[in-house]
Amino acid sequence: MESKNTCVEVFGKRLKELRKANGYTIEQFVDIVGISKSTLGYYENDKRMPDIEILARIADTLNVNADYLIGRTNTTAKKGKMKTVCEFTGLSDCAVEYLSEVVKNKDYAKLSIINHLFDELSEDYDFYSYETQNGDEAASSILGALFLYFERCSDTDSVWDEFDDLGNDRRKEMLAAAYKQLLLNQVTDLVKACAEAYRLDNEQMK
């Protein structure tokens, strides 16, 4: 599913997160990179993108590759196996490291579950084709439902803002909360169904 975040939004978010994670104050960071406080403010508040030279200085200061800062990859690694795996799969460093630990520890139970979830997702026609059930976006797999859940939750405020007849803000909040709960119920139901299918599959293999 394509992200709705723009390059500017991704850059601003990741720049701010990495600056703070590296312990730089605004004053320290602008001094090292050679920009003004107002310029950094524009960057971190999704108002402007740096030119190539400044982007390179920012990446070097934060010890990440520039592609990560602008959202072209989800890995902060500059080279090596981690960068290759992250770029090939689109997974983050954290996700790849977790999977690597699962493999290293020979935790076949977790690997089996992970593979089962992705097998379900690959067969989820409704998720990939955006089919609807009774007018609502639907998915037949846990991961597909989760993707829809997180995407729709992030858009809930803008969704309800499109309607003029909601009455008042309290009513709008209640409807938005009910909508989120409806989506979450779908995820819960699919977890139960998936767990039962997984149990039956394992019984047949015994």
C-alpha positions as a printed NumPy array, in Angstrom:
array([[  0.   ,   0.   ,   0.   ],
       [  1.434,   3.345,  -1.037],
       [  2.21 ,   5.733,   1.776],
       [  0.37 ,   9.034,   1.76 ],
       [  3.29 ,  10.858,   3.346],
       [  5.145,  13.224,   1.049],
       [  8.92 ,  13.357,   0.75 ],
       [  8.916,  16.628,   2.699],
       [  6.887,  15.09 ,   5.546],
       [  9.094,  12.004,   5.756],
       [ 12.236,  14.14 ,   5.756],
       [ 10.96 ,  16.458,   8.482],
       [  9.845,  13.612,  10.729],
       [ 13.032,  11.57 ,  10.356],
       [ 15.304,  14.591,  10.714],
       [ 13.675,  15.602,  13.995],
       [ 13.686,  12.036,  15.357],
       [ 17.347,  11.444,  14.49 ],
       [ 18.506,  14.827,  15.77 ],
       [ 16.921,  14.15 ,  19.144],
       [ 18.081,  10.502,  19.199],
       [ 21.648,  11.686,  18.647],
       [ 21.344,  14.16 ,  21.514],
       [ 21.734,  17.335,  19.463],
       [ 20.049,  20.498,  20.649],
       [ 18.783,  22.837,  17.963],
       [ 21.698,  25.18 ,  18.618],
       [ 24.289,  22.407,  18.386],
       [ 22.833,  20.926,  15.231],
       [ 22.53 ,  24.134,  13.234],
       [ 26.088,  25.069,  14.22 ],
       [ 27.488,  21.734,  12.978],
       [ 25.478,  21.637,   9.758],
       [ 25.901,  25.327,   9.024],
       [ 22.278,  26.424,   8.756],
       [ 20.073,  28.84 ,  10.681],
       [ 17.539,  27.936,  13.361],
       [ 14.715,  29.151,  11.143],
       [ 15.907,  26.915,   8.303],
       [ 15.975,  23.889,  10.609],
       [ 12.499,  24.839,  11.761],
       [ 11.279,  24.817,   8.164],
       [ 12.835,  21.371,   7.638],
       [ 11.467,  19.783,  10.817],
       [  8.   ,  21.253,  10.33 ],
       [  7.609,  19.894,   6.795],
       [  7.856,  23.293,   5.118],
       [ 10.994,  22.926,   3.037],
       [ 13.563,  20.457,   1.659],
       [ 17.323,  21.092,   1.737],
       [ 19.488,  21.246,  -1.372],
       [ 21.806,  18.318,  -2.109],
       [ 24.836,  19.832,  -0.358],
       [ 22.99 ,  20.505,   2.897],
       [ 21.229,  17.13 ,   2.723],
       [ 24.645,  15.44 ,   2.516],
       [ 25.919,  17.426,   5.534],
       [ 22.83 ,  16.492,   7.536],
       [ 23.205,  12.806,   6.622],
       [ 26.882,  12.808,   7.604],
       [ 26.141,  14.56 ,  10.899],
       [ 23.436,  12.027,  11.774],
       [ 25.48 ,   9.108,  10.414],
       [ 22.746,   7.847,   8.081],
       [ 22.364,   7.624,   4.337],
       [ 20.518,  10.433,   2.59 ],
       [ 18.028,   8.003,   1.053],
       [ 16.725,   7.209,   4.538],
       [ 16.165,  10.884,   5.292],
       [ 14.036,  11.427,   2.196],
       [ 12.097,   8.165,   2.523],
       [ 13.638,   6.178,  -0.331],
       [ 14.672,   3.427,   2.09 ],
       [ 13.721,   2.351,   5.619],
       [ 17.255,   1.564,   6.725],
       [ 19.724,   3.966,   8.288],
       [ 22.63 ,   1.692,   7.295],
       [ 25.064,   3.112,   4.759],
       [ 26.385,  -0.205,   3.466],
       [ 26.607,  -3.943,   4.129],
       [ 24.09 ,  -6.763,   4.391],
       [ 21.659,  -4.75 ,   6.477],
       [ 21.345,  -2.057,   3.8  ],
       [ 20.922,  -4.666,   1.065],
       [ 18.236,  -6.608,   2.932],
       [ 16.335,  -3.473,   3.955],
       [ 16.378,  -2.048,   0.439],
       [ 15.273,  -5.377,  -1.066],
       [ 12.428,  -5.974,   1.397],
       [ 11.497,  -2.418,   2.359],
       [ 11.713,  -3.404,   6.035],
       [ 13.261,  -1.187,   8.699],
       [ 16.528,  -1.938,  10.507],
       [ 14.539,  -2.909,  13.599],
       [ 12.334,  -5.367,  11.683],
       [ 15.3  ,  -7.003,   9.935],
       [ 17.244,  -7.278,  13.183],
       [ 14.257,  -8.94 ,  14.857],
       [ 13.87 , -11.477,  12.054],
       [ 17.608, -12.109,  12.108],
       [ 17.443, -12.897,  15.83 ],
       [ 14.511, -15.247,  15.28 ],
       [ 16.514, -17.138,  12.636],
       [ 19.697, -17.08 ,  14.727],
       [ 17.849, -18.524,  17.728],
       [ 16.186, -21.137,  15.512],
       [ 12.8  , -20.073,  16.809],
       [ 10.905, -22.101,  14.234],
       [  7.561, -21.539,  15.944],
       [  7.783, -17.773,  15.368],
       [  9.082, -18.25 ,  11.826],
       [  6.173, -20.542,  11.065],
       [  3.669, -17.963,  12.31 ],
       [  5.354, -15.122,  10.41 ],
       [  5.312, -17.134,   7.196],
       [  1.674, -18.085,   7.788],
       [  0.68 , -14.431,   8.163],
       [  2.452, -13.417,   4.96 ],
       [  1.03 , -16.395,   3.074],
       [ -2.438, -15.177,   4.101],
       [ -1.629, -11.647,   2.997],
       [ -0.42 , -12.81 ,  -0.413],
       [ -3.82 , -14.472,  -0.982],
       [ -5.863, -11.523,   0.282],
       [ -7.615, -10.464,  -2.923],
       [ -9.865,  -7.943,  -1.175],
       [ -6.906,  -6.104,   0.354],
       [ -4.941,  -5.798,  -2.864],
       [ -7.94 ,  -4.957,  -5.046],
       [ -9.637,  -2.702,  -2.465],
       [-12.844,  -4.707,  -2.696],
       [-15.542,  -3.631,  -0.267],
       [-18.114,  -5.387,   1.865],
       [-21.319,  -3.385,   2.345],
       [-19.455,  -0.245,   1.324],
       [-16.629,  -0.708,   3.85 ],
       [-13.034,  -1.468,   3.003],
       [-12.314,  -5.048,   3.968],
       [ -9.501,  -7.564,   4.141],
       [ -9.457, -11.306,   4.65 ],
       [ -6.044, -11.531,   6.321],
       [ -4.722, -10.227,   9.628],
       [ -1.932,  -8.18 ,   8.053],
       [ -4.261,  -6.811,   5.393],
       [ -6.762,  -5.749,   8.06 ],
       [ -4.003,  -4.167,  10.134],
       [ -2.748,  -2.156,   7.169],
       [ -6.244,  -0.86 ,   6.547],
       [ -6.758,  -0.221,  10.268],
       [ -3.635,   1.911,  10.695],
       [ -4.193,   3.783,   7.439],
       [ -7.842,   4.528,   8.146],
       [ -7.137,   5.494,  11.784],
       [ -4.553,   8.014,  10.639],
       [ -7.138,   9.518,   8.281],
       [-10.134,   9.403,  10.638],
       [-10.178,  13.124,  11.44 ],
       [-10.048,  14.155,   7.8  ],
       [-12.693,  11.552,   6.901],
       [-15.237,  12.987,   9.334],
       [-14.311,  16.575,   8.437],
       [-15.809,  15.92 ,   5.   ],
       [-19.294,  15.774,   6.517],
       [-21.202,  18.928,   7.452],
       [-24.11 ,  17.38 ,   9.349],
       [-22.328,  15.795,  12.297],
       [-23.773,  18.268,  14.759],
       [-20.912,  19.11 ,  17.097],
       [-17.329,  18.166,  17.89 ],
       [-18.344,  15.689,  20.609],
       [-20.556,  13.786,  18.203],
       [-17.782,  13.79 ,  15.623],
       [-15.344,  12.343,  18.184],
       [-17.826,   9.608,  19.139],
       [-18.426,   8.632,  15.515],
       [-14.691,   8.58 ,  14.788],
       [-14.079,   6.369,  17.835],
       [-16.862,   4.007,  16.763],
       [-15.38 ,   3.819,  13.276],
       [-11.957,   2.916,  14.691],
       [-13.556,   0.261,  16.894],
       [-15.351,  -1.188,  13.875],
       [-12.04 ,  -1.556,  12.07 ],
       [-10.394,  -3.029,  15.167],
       [-13.213,  -5.577,  15.519],
       [-12.402,  -6.806,  12.032],
       [ -8.776,  -7.33 ,  13.036],
       [ -9.85 ,  -9.189,  16.198],
       [-12.194, -11.482,  14.279],
       [ -9.496, -12.277,  11.74 ],
       [ -6.955, -13.047,  14.474],
       [ -9.338, -15.642,  15.902],
       [-10.034, -17.146,  12.464],
       [ -6.348, -17.197,  11.553],
       [ -5.387, -18.84 ,  14.842],
       [ -7.932, -21.592,  14.244],
       [ -6.742, -22.127,  10.656],
       [ -3.146, -22.272,  11.862],
       [ -4.092, -24.804,  14.544],
       [ -5.847, -27.029,  12.03 ],
       [ -2.916, -26.839,   9.607],
       [ -0.504, -27.9  ,  12.345],
       [ -2.755, -30.777,  13.377],
       [ -2.724, -32.121,   9.837],
       [  1.071, -32.031,   9.804],
       [  1.415, -34.099,  12.987]])
